[in-house]
Amino acid sequence: MEIIIYSTTTCAFCHVLTAWLDKQNIPYTKKNTDEDESALAEFMSVNDGNLGVPFTVIKDGSGNETKILGFDQPKFKQALGI
């Protein structure tokens, strides 16, 4: 499983999300769209028109993707099977 979080340095919910994942011992990759132009370009290509952050893409081992806008804990629990 691969988890990619697109965030900004000033996003409070991004910090809440990463703290929650850390507490669950779930690894992730965080990409700051306001500091990295390539991360911003990647974010724009996967966000389905959603400009809000955090925007998370969860890829399972079968090639399926779950995209979550914001920090919706029930959606994360369902997507992560916890």
Summary of the structure (lengths in Angstrom):
residues: 82
radius of gyration: 11.9
end to end distance: 13.5
largest distance: 33.6
contacts: 206
relative contact order: 0.24
helix: 37%
strand: 24%
